[in-house]
Amino acid sequence: MPIPPPDAARLAALSEHYSFGLTPEELEVFGPAVASTFASSERVAELYAAGAPQPPERAWSEPADNPLGAWYVTTSIEGAAAGPLAGRTVAIKDNVAVAGVPMMNGSRTVEGFVPSRDATVVTRLLEAGATIAGKAVCEDLCFSGGSFTSHPGPVRNPWDPTRNAGGSSSGSAVLVATGEVDLALGGDQGGSVRIPSAFSGTVGHKPTHGLVPYTGAFPIEQTIDHLGPMTRTVADAALMLGVLAGVDGFDPRQPTALEPVDYLAALQGPVAGLRVGVVAEGFGTPVSEPGVDDAVHAAVDVLRGAGLVAQDVSVPWHADAMAVWNVIATEGAALQMLDGNGYGMNWQGLYDPELIAHFARGRATHGAQLSKTVKLVGLSGRYTFELGGGRYYAMARNLALELRRAYDDALATHDVLVMPTLPFVAQPLVGLDAPLEQYLPTALSMIGNCAPFDVSGHPACTVPAGLVGGLPAGLMIVGRRFDDATVLRVAHAFEQAVGGFPAPRPAAASTA
């Protein structure tokens, strides 16, 4: 369609936005020149439309049985007849594109969108033989750890349905914990693979930044975007990571080359003598529950019993890491996720123009229905950007290099670092009408140990450390960048030492 030329009022508003100082007479002269540039935009649209993919016909349905609110839609998309995941069912977090199947990203602003392309990770899962069983509910634009901001409704914890399941990959964790699927895919920008895994008592692995392509998933901020496996066992996480990992050529978050690793085979390597650094700053925070700290210290003793050498280590930067993440996740996300309609500009990746346009319209019509966490991002991030012109974001990204170096230094003398995944167990669900002073802590107060590693890019895996008051607590294992194999090997050693991880009681899992 032809682009309508801007009228005098719109041109004046644009001039004011950029402080150009153009007079009405000057704007009148500029008008035809501005309109003349639109021919290129219109031609680009024609060229793109000529080769744009069409969504395939794939059957999907509303979930017939959804007591914990974990399913968005259900499917049965069969992959290759043979492969490492043949016969395994997978739930896909609903911020990841499955072509021909609705994608909501937990938000009224995205509702009604149907992708035309499969995300790279979806293609890889299908080529490996997996069957996609459906889309799992996630938090509104994935910006909450509380499992109550999601649309069409909250996701309940499989151990106690009155409590939250964590987020933002809430549905993925619950479907794995209850056994409704064998495997699930999650996304992680501030802990969103690990938080629901820890609250639900499952395994969640956030890979090294760039190891798994993010192409086809709804972005928040490209420097902290991750996708990763969510499973019941470490072996399944390793198997799934082996399928997901590798360069796809479309994602600038990735290096240009990655050596393939057999993560499943790596689990069999020896662990005796591996050095474990117990990060002091990860314990005893203002929001920590002593029982969770105790459970993680007990888990460290289990690792010692398995032959690993554990000692306390101090990483002072860890205490300041949240300040760095907060700036990136507010100012960066405000400019990319909101003003940039998910993708922003100036990167050499594969865009989704249809999603960008759909989300732009959705924000205009449903912006008032966005979660309070997303509104906080917009208000804070846009304000600091306008105040500093981007200097706060620039300083945070520079400091991210120092934060990474601090963890690298600790990992120079230790093979892995450990700490509680979360400072407390799952909390009571709250409603969307909760006052802001209750809403924001319920959504965000658990991320202090998780979010730093989204900034630094190090791999981090959560496994159940034990039960505290009948609810799961998580042990987080962090490793050197692109050494995900050692992280998973230590996680597997712990799993073997404790004899496997408990499952939710069936009675609790079936209670609405």
C-alpha positions as CSV (number, residue, x, y, z in Angstrom):
1,M,0.0,0.0,0.0
2,P,1.2,3.5,-0.7
3,I,2.6,5.4,2.3
4,P,0.5,8.5,3.0
5,P,2.6,11.7,3.1
6,P,2.7,13.3,6.5
7,D,0.6,16.4,7.0
8,A,2.0,19.7,8.4
9,A,1.2,18.8,12.0
10,R,3.0,15.5,11.7
11,L,6.0,17.1,10.2
12,A,6.1,19.7,12.9
13,A,5.9,16.9,15.6
14,L,8.8,15.1,13.9
15,S,10.9,18.3,13.8
16,E,10.2,18.9,17.5
17,H,11.1,15.3,18.4
18,Y,14.6,15.8,16.9
19,S,14.9,19.4,17.9
20,F,15.5,20.4,14.3
21,G,14.0,23.9,14.7
22,L,12.4,24.0,11.3
23,T,9.9,26.8,10.6
24,P,6.5,26.1,9.1
25,E,7.8,27.5,5.8
26,E,10.8,25.2,5.9
27,L,8.6,22.3,6.7
28,E,6.4,23.1,3.7
29,V,9.5,22.8,1.5
30,F,10.6,19.6,3.2
31,G,7.2,17.9,2.8
32,P,7.5,16.8,-0.9
33,A,11.2,15.8,-0.4
34,V,10.2,13.6,2.6
35,A,7.3,12.0,0.5
36,S,9.7,11.3,-2.3
37,T,11.7,8.9,-0.1
38,F,8.8,6.6,0.4
39,A,9.1,5.0,-3.0
40,S,12.0,3.0,-1.7
41,S,10.0,1.8,1.3
42,E,7.1,0.8,-1.0
43,R,9.4,-1.1,-3.3
44,V,11.1,-2.9,-0.4
45,A,7.6,-4.0,0.7
46,E,6.8,-5.3,-2.8
47,L,10.1,-7.2,-3.0
48,Y,9.7,-8.7,0.4
49,A,6.0,-9.7,-0.2
50,A,7.1,-11.6,-3.3
51,G,9.2,-14.0,-1.3
52,A,7.6,-13.9,2.1
53,P,6.7,-17.4,3.5
54,Q,3.1,-18.4,4.1
55,P,2.2,-20.2,7.4
56,P,1.7,-23.9,6.9
57,E,-1.6,-25.7,7.8
58,R,-1.0,-27.2,11.2
59,A,-3.7,-28.4,13.5
60,W,-4.0,-26.9,17.0
61,S,-6.6,-26.7,19.6
62,E,-7.5,-25.1,22.9
63,P,-6.3,-27.4,25.8
64,A,-9.0,-29.8,26.9
65,D,-7.5,-30.4,30.3
66,N,-5.4,-27.6,31.8
67,P,-5.7,-27.6,35.6
68,L,-2.6,-25.6,36.3
69,G,-3.0,-23.2,33.3
70,A,0.3,-24.3,31.7
71,W,-0.9,-24.9,28.1
72,Y,-1.7,-22.1,25.7
73,V,-2.6,-24.3,22.8
74,T,-2.0,-28.0,22.1
75,T,-0.7,-29.6,18.9
76,S,0.8,-32.8,17.7
77,I,3.4,-31.8,15.1
78,E,5.5,-34.9,14.4
79,G,9.2,-34.6,13.5
80,A,11.5,-36.9,11.7
81,A,10.9,-40.6,12.0
82,A,14.4,-41.1,13.5
83,G,16.8,-39.0,15.5
84,P,18.0,-38.4,19.1
85,L,14.6,-37.1,20.2
86,A,12.5,-39.6,18.3
87,G,9.4,-40.5,20.4
88,R,9.9,-37.6,22.8
89,T,7.3,-34.8,23.3
90,V,8.3,-31.2,23.6
91,A,6.4,-28.1,24.8
92,I,7.5,-24.8,23.2
93,K,7.5,-21.6,25.3
94,D,5.0,-19.3,23.7
95,N,7.5,-16.6,22.8
96,V,9.0,-19.0,20.2
97,A,7.6,-19.2,16.7
98,V,5.9,-22.5,15.6
99,A,4.7,-21.7,12.1
100,G,1.0,-22.0,11.6
101,V,0.3,-22.1,15.4
102,P,-0.9,-19.1,17.4
103,M,1.7,-17.2,19.4
104,M,0.7,-14.9,22.3
105,N,3.9,-14.4,24.3
106,G,1.6,-14.2,27.4
107,S,0.4,-10.7,26.2
108,R,-2.8,-9.2,24.8
109,T,-0.5,-7.1,22.6
110,V,0.7,-10.2,20.7
111,E,-2.6,-12.1,20.8
112,G,-3.8,-13.2,17.4
113,F,-0.4,-13.5,15.7
114,V,0.4,-16.6,13.7
115,P,4.0,-17.0,12.7
116,S,5.0,-17.9,9.1
117,R,8.4,-19.4,10.0
118,D,9.5,-21.9,12.5
119,A,12.2,-20.7,14.9
120,T,15.6,-22.3,14.3
121,V,15.3,-24.3,17.5
122,V,11.8,-25.6,16.5
123,T,13.3,-26.8,13.2
124,R,16.1,-28.5,15.0
125,L,13.8,-30.3,17.4
126,L,11.6,-31.6,14.6
127,E,14.6,-32.7,12.6
128,A,15.8,-34.6,15.7
129,G,12.5,-36.5,15.8
130,A,10.7,-34.7,18.5
131,T,6.9,-34.2,18.5
132,I,5.8,-30.7,19.4
133,A,2.9,-31.2,21.8
134,G,1.9,-27.5,22.1
135,K,2.8,-24.0,23.2
136,A,3.4,-23.4,26.9
137,V,2.0,-20.2,28.7
138,C,4.6,-17.6,29.6
139,E,4.6,-14.3,31.4
140,D,3.4,-11.1,29.7
141,L,6.2,-10.3,27.2
142,C,8.3,-12.6,29.4
143,F,9.0,-9.9,31.9
144,S,8.2,-11.5,35.3
145,G,9.3,-14.4,37.5
146,G,5.9,-14.7,39.2
147,S,3.6,-16.7,36.8
148,F,0.7,-14.3,37.5
149,T,1.1,-11.7,34.8
150,S,0.5,-14.1,31.9
151,H,-2.5,-14.2,29.6
152,P,-4.8,-16.0,29.2
153,G,-4.3,-16.7,32.9
154,P,-1.9,-17.5,35.7
155,V,0.2,-20.7,35.9
156,R,0.0,-22.7,39.1
157,N,2.8,-24.5,40.9
158,P,2.6,-28.3,40.5
159,W,3.6,-28.8,44.2
160,D,1.0,-26.4,45.6
161,P,-1.5,-24.8,43.2
162,T,-2.0,-21.9,45.5
163,R,1.6,-20.8,44.8
164,N,3.3,-19.5,41.7
165,A,5.3,-21.6,39.3
166,G,8.0,-19.0,38.6
167,G,8.5,-17.3,35.2
168,S,8.7,-16.4,32.6
169,S,8.9,-19.9,31.2
170,S,6.2,-21.0,33.7
171,G,4.1,-23.3,31.6
172,S,7.2,-25.1,30.3
173,A,8.4,-26.0,33.8
174,V,5.0,-27.1,35.0
175,L,4.4,-29.4,31.9
176,V,7.8,-31.1,32.5
177,A,7.2,-31.4,36.3
178,T,3.8,-33.0,35.8
179,G,5.0,-35.4,33.1
180,E,2.7,-34.0,30.5
181,V,5.6,-33.6,28.2
182,D,9.1,-35.2,28.2
183,L,11.0,-32.0,27.4
184,A,10.3,-28.2,27.1
185,L,12.0,-25.2,25.6
186,G,12.3,-22.0,27.7
187,G,13.8,-18.6,27.3
188,D,16.0,-16.7,29.8
189,Q,16.8,-13.0,30.1
190,G,16.8,-12.6,33.8
191,G,16.5,-16.2,34.9
192,S,13.3,-17.3,33.1
193,V,14.5,-20.9,32.4
194,R,16.0,-21.3,35.9
195,I,13.3,-19.6,38.0
196,P,10.4,-21.8,37.1
197,S,12.6,-24.9,37.0
198,A,13.7,-24.2,40.6
199,F,10.2,-23.5,41.9
200,S,8.8,-26.5,40.1
201,G,11.6,-29.0,41.0
202,T,13.0,-29.6,37.5
203,V,16.2,-29.1,35.6
204,G,16.7,-25.9,33.7
205,H,19.8,-25.0,31.7
206,K,20.6,-21.5,30.5
207,P,23.3,-22.0,27.9
208,T,26.2,-19.8,27.2
209,H,25.0,-16.7,25.5
210,G,25.1,-17.3,21.8
211,L,25.4,-21.1,22.0
212,V,21.7,-21.6,21.0
213,P,20.3,-19.4,18.2
214,Y,17.5,-17.1,19.3
215,T,16.2,-16.7,15.7
216,G,12.4,-16.8,15.7
217,A,11.9,-16.1,19.4
218,F,10.4,-12.8,20.6
219,P,13.4,-10.7,21.8
220,I,13.6,-8.6,25.0
221,E,17.2,-7.3,24.6
222,Q,19.7,-9.0,22.3
223,T,22.6,-8.9,24.7
224,I,20.7,-11.0,27.3
225,D,18.4,-13.2,25.2
226,H,18.8,-16.9,25.7
227,L,16.9,-20.1,24.9
228,G,17.5,-23.4,26.7
229,P,16.3,-26.8,27.7
230,M,13.9,-27.6,30.6
231,T,13.7,-31.3,31.6
232,R,13.3,-33.8,34.4
233,T,16.8,-35.1,34.2
234,V,20.2,-33.7,33.5
235,A,20.8,-36.3,30.8
236,D,17.7,-35.1,29.0
237,A,19.0,-31.5,29.3
238,A,22.3,-32.5,27.8
239,L,20.6,-34.5,25.0
240,M,18.3,-31.6,24.1
241,L,21.2,-29.0,24.3
242,G,23.1,-31.1,21.8
243,V,20.2,-30.7,19.4
244,L,19.7,-27.0,20.0
245,A,23.3,-25.7,20.0
246,G,25.1,-24.5,17.0
247,V,25.4,-21.5,14.6
248,D,22.4,-20.9,12.3
249,G,23.9,-17.9,10.4
250,F,20.9,-15.6,11.2
251,D,21.6,-14.6,14.8
252,P,24.2,-11.9,15.5
253,R,24.2,-13.0,19.2
254,Q,26.2,-16.0,18.1
255,P,29.9,-16.4,17.2
256,T,30.7,-17.2,13.6
257,A,31.7,-20.7,14.5
258,L,31.1,-23.2,17.2
259,E,32.7,-26.6,17.7
260,P,30.0,-29.3,18.2
261,V,30.0,-31.0,21.6
262,D,28.4,-34.3,22.6
263,Y,26.9,-33.0,25.9
264,L,25.3,-36.4,26.7
265,A,28.6,-38.3,26.3
266,A,30.3,-35.6,28.4
267,L,28.2,-36.5,31.4
268,Q,30.2,-39.7,31.8
269,G,33.5,-37.9,32.4
270,P,35.1,-38.1,35.8
271,V,34.2,-35.5,38.4
272,A,36.6,-36.4,41.2
273,G,38.9,-33.5,41.9
274,L,36.8,-30.9,40.1
275,R,36.9,-27.6,42.0
276,V,33.7,-26.0,43.2
277,G,33.6,-22.4,44.3
278,V,30.7,-21.7,46.7
279,V,30.0,-18.0,46.0
280,A,29.6,-16.2,49.4
281,E,27.6,-13.3,47.9
282,G,24.9,-15.7,46.6
283,F,23.8,-16.6,50.2
284,G,22.3,-14.6,53.0
285,T,20.8,-11.8,50.9
286,P,18.0,-9.6,52.4
287,V,15.4,-11.8,50.8
288,S,17.0,-15.2,51.5
289,E,15.2,-17.9,53.4
290,P,17.6,-19.7,55.7
291,G,16.1,-23.0,54.8
292,V,17.0,-22.6,51.1
293,D,20.6,-21.6,52.0
294,D,20.8,-24.6,54.2
295,A,19.5,-26.9,51.5
296,V,22.1,-25.6,49.0
297,H,25.0,-26.0,51.6
298,A,23.8,-29.6,52.1
299,A,23.9,-30.1,48.3
300,V,27.5,-28.8,48.3
301,D,28.3,-31.5,50.9
302,V,26.8,-34.1,48.5
303,L,29.2,-32.9,45.8
304,R,32.0,-33.2,48.3
305,G,30.9,-36.7,49.0
306,A,31.0,-37.4,45.2
307,G,34.7,-36.5,45.1
308,L,34.5,-32.8,44.2
309,V,36.6,-30.2,46.1
310,A,34.4,-27.4,47.3
311,Q,35.5,-24.2,49.0
312,D,34.1,-20.7,49.6
313,V,34.9,-18.0,47.2
314,S,34.1,-14.3,47.2
315,V,33.0,-12.5,44.0
316,P,32.3,-8.9,45.2
317,W,31.0,-7.9,41.8
318,H,28.1,-10.3,42.2
319,A,26.6,-7.9,44.8
320,D,26.6,-5.1,42.2
321,A,25.6,-7.2,39.2
322,M,21.9,-6.5,39.6
323,A,22.5,-2.7,39.0
324,V,24.1,-3.6,35.7
325,W,21.3,-5.9,34.7
326,N,18.6,-3.4,35.7
327,V,19.9,-0.7,33.4
328,I,20.3,-3.2,30.5
329,A,16.9,-4.7,31.1
330,T,15.0,-1.4,31.5
331,E,16.8,1.0,29.1
332,G,17.8,-1.6,26.6
333,A,14.4,-3.4,26.6
334,A,12.5,-0.1,26.5
335,L,14.3,0.8,23.3
336,Q,14.3,-2.7,21.7
337,M,11.3,-4.5,23.0
338,L,8.9,-1.5,23.2
339,D,10.1,1.4,21.0
340,G,11.7,-1.1,18.7
341,N,8.6,-3.4,18.6
342,G,10.6,-6.4,19.7
343,Y,13.5,-6.2,17.3
344,G,14.9,-2.7,17.1
345,M,17.3,-1.9,14.4
346,N,21.1,-2.0,13.5
347,W,21.8,-5.7,13.8
348,Q,22.4,-8.2,11.0
349,G,19.9,-10.8,12.1
350,L,16.8,-12.3,10.6
351,Y,13.8,-10.1,11.4
352,D,10.1,-10.9,11.6
353,P,8.4,-8.0,9.9
354,E,4.9,-9.4,10.4
355,L,5.5,-9.8,14.1
356,I,6.9,-6.3,14.3
357,A,3.8,-4.8,12.6
358,H,1.4,-6.9,14.6
359,F,3.0,-6.0,17.9
360,A,3.1,-2.3,17.0
361,R,-0.6,-2.4,16.4
362,G,-1.2,-4.5,19.5
363,R,0.7,-2.0,21.7
364,A,-1.4,0.8,20.4
365,T,-4.7,-0.9,21.1
366,H,-3.8,-3.0,24.2
367,G,-1.0,-1.1,25.8
368,A,-3.1,-0.5,28.9
369,Q,-3.3,-4.2,29.4
370,L,0.4,-4.8,29.6
371,S,1.7,-6.0,32.9
372,K,3.0,-3.5,35.5
373,T,6.5,-5.0,35.1
374,V,6.5,-4.1,31.4
375,K,5.1,-0.6,32.2
376,L,7.9,-0.2,34.7
377,V,10.4,-1.0,32.0
378,G,8.9,1.5,29.6
379,L,8.6,4.3,32.1
380,S,12.1,3.9,33.7
381,G,14.0,2.9,30.6
382,R,12.7,5.6,28.3
383,Y,13.1,8.3,31.0
384,T,16.8,7.4,31.7
385,F,17.5,7.2,28.0
386,E,16.0,10.6,27.4
387,L,17.8,12.0,30.4
388,G,21.2,10.6,29.5
389,G,20.9,10.0,25.8
390,G,21.9,6.4,26.3
391,R,24.9,7.0,28.5
392,Y,23.6,4.8,31.4
393,Y,23.1,1.9,29.0
394,A,26.5,2.4,27.5
395,M,28.1,2.5,31.0
396,A,26.2,-0.7,31.9
397,R,27.4,-2.6,28.8
398,N,31.0,-1.5,29.5
399,L,30.6,-2.6,33.2
400,A,29.2,-5.9,31.9
401,L,32.7,-6.7,30.6
402,E,34.1,-6.2,34.1
403,L,31.4,-8.3,35.6
404,R,32.2,-11.1,33.2
405,R,35.9,-10.8,34.0
406,A,35.1,-11.1,37.7
407,Y,33.3,-14.4,37.2
408,D,36.1,-15.5,34.7
409,D,38.7,-14.8,37.4
410,A,36.8,-17.0,39.9
411,L,36.4,-19.7,37.3
412,A,40.2,-19.6,36.6
413,T,40.7,-21.3,40.0
414,H,37.4,-23.2,40.1
415,D,35.8,-25.5,37.5
416,V,32.3,-24.3,38.5
417,L,30.6,-21.8,40.8
418,V,27.5,-22.7,42.9
419,M,24.9,-20.8,44.9
420,P,21.1,-21.0,45.5
421,T,19.2,-20.6,42.2
422,L,16.6,-18.5,44.1
423,P,16.6,-17.1,47.6
424,F,13.2,-18.6,48.6
425,V,10.7,-21.2,47.5
426,A,7.5,-20.6,45.5
427,Q,5.3,-17.8,46.9
428,P,1.5,-17.5,47.1
429,L,0.0,-16.4,43.8
430,V,-1.3,-12.8,43.6
431,G,-3.8,-11.2,41.3
432,L,-3.2,-8.7,38.5
433,D,-4.9,-6.2,40.8
434,A,-2.4,-6.5,43.5
435,P,-1.0,-3.2,44.7
436,L,2.3,-2.2,43.1
437,E,4.2,-2.7,46.4
438,Q,3.2,-6.4,46.4
439,Y,3.0,-6.9,42.6
440,L,6.6,-5.9,41.8
441,P,8.4,-8.0,44.5
442,T,6.3,-11.0,43.7
443,A,7.3,-10.7,40.0
444,L,11.0,-9.7,40.4
445,S,12.5,-10.2,43.9
446,M,13.8,-13.7,43.2
447,I,16.2,-12.9,40.3
448,G,19.3,-11.7,42.2
449,N,21.4,-14.8,41.6
450,C,20.0,-15.6,38.1
451,A,20.1,-12.3,36.2
452,P,23.8,-11.6,36.5
453,F,24.6,-14.6,34.3
454,D,22.4,-13.3,31.6
455,V,24.6,-10.2,31.5
456,S,27.9,-12.1,31.8
457,G,26.8,-14.8,29.4
458,H,28.1,-17.7,31.5
459,P,26.2,-21.1,31.4
460,A,24.1,-21.8,34.4
461,C,22.0,-24.8,35.3
462,T,19.6,-25.3,38.1
463,V,18.8,-28.7,39.7
464,P,16.6,-29.5,42.7
465,A,18.7,-29.2,45.8
466,G,15.9,-30.6,48.1
467,L,12.6,-29.7,49.6
468,V,12.1,-26.8,52.0
469,G,8.8,-26.9,53.7
470,G,7.6,-29.4,51.1
471,L,8.6,-27.1,48.2
472,P,11.6,-27.4,45.8
473,A,14.7,-25.3,46.3
474,G,17.3,-25.0,43.5
475,L,21.1,-25.5,43.3
476,M,22.6,-23.3,40.6
477,I,25.8,-24.5,38.9
478,V,27.7,-21.9,36.8
479,G,30.6,-22.6,34.4
480,R,33.1,-21.0,32.0
481,R,31.6,-19.6,28.8
482,F,31.1,-22.3,26.2
483,D,32.0,-25.0,28.8
484,D,28.4,-26.0,29.3
485,A,29.6,-29.6,29.3
486,T,31.3,-29.3,32.7
487,V,28.3,-27.5,34.2
488,L,26.1,-30.4,33.1
489,R,28.6,-33.0,34.2
490,V,28.6,-31.6,37.8
491,A,24.8,-31.4,37.7
492,H,24.6,-35.0,36.6
493,A,27.0,-36.1,39.4
494,F,24.8,-34.4,41.9
495,E,21.7,-36.0,40.5
496,Q,23.4,-39.5,40.6
497,A,24.6,-38.9,44.1
498,V,21.1,-38.1,45.4
499,G,19.4,-40.9,43.4
500,G,17.3,-38.6,41.1
501,F,15.0,-35.8,41.8
502,P,11.5,-36.0,43.4
503,A,8.3,-35.4,41.4
504,P,5.3,-33.4,42.6
505,R,2.6,-35.4,44.4
506,P,-0.1,-36.4,41.9
507,A,-2.8,-35.1,44.2
508,A,-1.3,-31.6,44.2
509,A,-0.7,-31.6,40.5
510,S,-4.3,-32.3,39.7
511,T,-5.8,-29.7,42.1
512,A,-7.0,-26.5,40.4
